[in-house]
């Protein structure tokens, strides 16, 4: 498999996605905001379609669309303080509606490669771009780790302690947008949110601390990508689907292991 250059490129980028997506998803899940991934992925699709229509690089336009949408979510969350989930529904509806209109305008024949991911279309230039963005995302998470940890579990106390919670939330939303935009080439916009959630769900079941949960999430994410890419190549299956199902299989294995390990009720 690795004798082909496009597979080597896909594996490199896939491993980066396997690290970045769960690391961002970990904080989303613990903040009970995992649906943001689904919302922004639909917006990313409209961004990719817009790029095709305007003969622009779809990844760049997807990044612009998702960043704007992430800022919109934060703004709407403040407007609907007691109904924060409405902000996600509004942006999701806008993303789906805009994507359907843009796709119907024509010149979007390659949109399927962004919907479900594609191995063969990954270029060396994209690897360089994705590497830079991945380093930016991971570096930012490391730099803001303590503050994000505080905000994740008690945002109100973090604000009273003097942290700029609004700025950090906006910055984190931008990181989520970047993660979805750079992952759409391999995993696909309709499946990237699953890669942000499933490894995290498996890690939560076995982790004994916050840091160990993050480490397990990254491990499960990378393993899912490697297994998914391998199955996709040898069985000629859709890349994004095999990666996500691999992550789901790991989650099911962890659940089964936990069920076996859990002592039986003696009552």
C-alpha positions in Angstrom: 0.0 0.0 0.0 2.8 2.4 0.9 4.6 1.9 -2.4 2.1 4.4 -3.9 2.9 8.1 -3.3 -0.8 9.1 -3.0 -1.2 6.5 -0.2 1.8 7.8 1.7 0.4 11.3 1.4 -3.0 10.2 2.6 -1.5 8.3 5.5 0.5 11.3 6.6 -2.5 13.6 6.4 -4.8 11.1 7.9 -2.6 10.7 11.0 -2.6 14.4 11.4 -6.4 14.5 11.2 -6.5 11.6 13.7 -4.6 13.8 16.2 -6.3 17.1 15.5 -9.9 16.1 15.3 -10.2 14.2 18.6 -8.1 16.8 20.4 -10.6 19.5 19.5 -13.5 17.1 19.8 -12.5 16.2 23.4 -13.2 19.7 24.6 -16.4 19.9 22.6 -17.8 16.7 24.1 -16.9 17.7 27.6 -18.6 21.1 27.1 -21.6 19.3 25.6 -21.2 21.0 22.3 -20.4 18.0 20.0 -23.2 19.0 17.7 -21.1 22.0 16.6 -19.1 19.6 14.4 -22.2 18.6 12.4 -23.3 22.3 12.1 -20.0 23.5 10.8 -19.5 20.5 8.5 -22.6 21.5 6.5 -21.3 25.1 6.3 -18.0 23.7 5.0 -19.8 21.9 2.3 -21.3 25.2 1.1 -17.9 26.8 1.2 -16.4 24.0 -0.9 -19.3 24.4 -3.4 -18.7 28.1 -3.6 -15.0 27.5 -4.3 -15.8 25.3 -7.2 -18.3 27.8 -8.6 -15.8 30.6 -8.4 -12.8 28.5 -9.5 -11.2 29.1 -6.1 -9.4 26.5 -3.9 -12.4 24.8 -2.1 -10.4 24.3 1.1 -9.7 28.0 1.4 -13.3 29.0 0.8 -14.5 26.3 3.2 -12.2 27.7 5.9 -13.6 31.2 5.3 -17.2 29.9 5.5 -16.7 27.8 8.6 -14.8 30.6 10.5 -17.6 33.0 9.7 -20.2 30.4 10.8 -18.3 29.7 14.1 -18.3 33.4 14.9 -22.0 33.5 14.1 -22.7 30.7 16.5 -20.9 32.5 19.3 -22.9 35.7 18.5 -26.2 33.9 18.4 -25.4 32.1 21.7 -25.4 35.5 23.4 -28.7 36.4 21.8 -30.4 33.2 22.9 -28.8 32.8 26.3 -31.5 30.4 27.6 -31.8 28.6 24.3 -28.2 28.3 23.2 -28.9 25.2 21.0 -30.9 27.5 18.7 -27.7 29.0 17.4 -26.6 25.6 16.1 -30.0 25.0 14.4 -30.0 28.4 12.8 -26.4 28.0 11.4 -27.1 24.4 10.4 -30.2 25.4 8.4 -28.3 28.3 6.7 -25.4 25.9 5.8 -27.7 23.3 4.3 -29.8 25.8 2.4 -26.8 27.6 0.9 -25.0 24.4 0.0 -28.1 23.0 -1.9 -28.4 26.3 -3.8 -24.7 26.5 -4.7 -24.6 22.8 -5.8 -27.7 23.3 -8.0 -26.0 26.1 -9.9 -23.6 23.6 -11.6 -19.9 23.2 -12.0 -19.7 21.3 -8.7 -19.1 17.8 -10.1 -16.3 17.2 -7.6 -18.4 17.9 -4.6 -18.7 14.2 -3.7 -15.0 14.1 -2.9 -15.6 16.6 -0.2 -18.8 14.9 1.0 -17.3 11.5 1.7 -13.5 12.1 1.4 -11.1 11.0 -1.3 -7.6 9.4 -1.2 -6.4 10.0 -4.7 -6.9 13.8 -4.8 -4.6 14.6 -1.9 -1.7 16.7 -3.2 1.8 17.6 -1.7 0.7 21.2 -1.5 -2.3 20.2 0.6 -0.2 18.2 2.9 2.0 21.3 3.5 -1.1 23.4 4.2 -2.7 20.8 6.5 0.6 20.4 8.4 0.9 24.1 9.1 -2.8 24.3 10.2 -2.4 21.2 12.3 0.6 22.6 14.1 -1.3 25.8 14.7 -4.3 24.0 16.1 -2.3 21.6 18.4 0.1 24.4 19.4 -2.9 26.6 20.4 -4.5 23.8 22.4 -1.2 23.3 24.3 -0.8 27.0 24.9 -4.4 27.5 26.2 -4.7 24.1 27.8 -5.1 25.3 31.4 -7.5 28.0 30.5 -9.6 25.7 28.3 -9.6 23.1 31.1 -11.0 25.7 33.5 -13.6 27.0 31.1 -14.7 23.5 30.1 -15.8 22.5 33.6 -16.8 25.9 35.0 -17.1 28.8 32.5 -18.8 31.1 35.0 -16.0 30.7 37.7 -13.4 31.1 35.0 -15.0 34.4 34.0 -15.1 35.6 37.6 -11.5 34.6 38.0 -10.5 37.0 35.3 -10.2 34.8 32.2 -11.3 36.3 28.9 -13.9 33.5 28.3 -15.5 35.2 25.3 -12.2 35.6 23.5 -11.2 32.0 24.3 -14.6 30.7 23.2 -14.3 32.5 19.9 -10.8 31.4 19.4 -11.7 27.8 20.1 -14.7 28.0 17.7 -12.2 29.1 15.0 -10.0 26.0 15.8 -13.1 23.8 15.4 -13.8 25.5 12.0 -10.2 25.0 10.9 -10.3 21.3 11.9 -13.4 20.6 9.9 -12.1 22.4 6.9 -8.7 20.7 6.7 -10.2 17.3 7.4 -12.9 17.3 4.7 -10.5 16.1 2.0 -9.8 12.7 3.7 -12.8 12.1 5.9 -15.5 14.2 4.2 -17.6 16.9 5.6 -20.5 14.6 6.4 -18.3 12.3 8.5 -15.7 14.5 10.2 -17.9 15.3 13.2 -18.0 11.5 13.9 -14.2 11.4 14.0 -14.3 14.3 16.5 -16.8 12.4 18.8 -16.3 8.6 18.5 -12.7 8.4 19.7 -13.6 10.8 22.6 -16.6 8.7 23.5 -14.4 5.6 23.7 -11.8 7.4 25.8 -14.3 8.7 28.3 -15.3 5.1 29.2 -11.7 4.1 30.3 -9.9 7.3 31.2 -9.2 8.0 34.9 -8.2 11.6 34.5 -8.6 14.6 32.1 -5.2 14.2 30.6 -5.4 10.4 30.1 -8.8 10.9 28.4 -7.2 13.3 25.9 -4.3 10.9 25.3 -6.7 8.0 24.7 -8.8 10.1 22.3 -5.7 10.9 20.2 -4.6 7.2 20.3 -8.1 6.0 19.2 -8.2 8.7 16.5 -4.9 7.7 15.0 -5.7 4.0 15.1 -9.1 4.6 13.5 -7.4 6.5 10.6 -4.7 3.8 10.0 -7.2 1.0 10.1 -9.7 2.9 7.9 -7.2 3.9 5.3 -5.9 0.3 5.1 -9.4 -1.2 4.7 -10.3 1.5 2.2 -7.3 0.7 0.0 -7.5 -3.1 0.0 -11.3 -3.4 -0.1 -11.8 -0.5 -2.4 -14.2 1.2 0.0 -15.0 4.9 0.7 -12.3 6.4 2.8 -14.3 8.5 5.2 -16.8 5.7 5.8 -14.1 3.1 6.7 -12.4 5.5 9.1 -15.6 6.4 10.9 -16.7 2.7 11.1 -13.2 1.9 12.5 -13.7 4.5 15.2 -17.2 3.1 15.9 -15.7 -0.5 16.1 -13.2 0.7 18.7 -16.0 2.3 20.7 -18.0 -0.9 20.6 -15.0 -2.9 21.7 -14.4 -0.6 24.6 -18.1 -0.8 25.6 -17.9 -4.7 25.5 -14.7 -4.7 27.5 -16.3 -2.4 30.1 -19.3 -4.7 30.3 -17.2 -7.8 30.8 -15.0 -6.0 33.3 -17.9 -4.6 35.3 -18.7 -6.9 38.3 -22.1 -8.6 38.2 -24.8 -7.3 40.5 -25.0 -9.6 43.5 -28.4 -8.5 44.7 
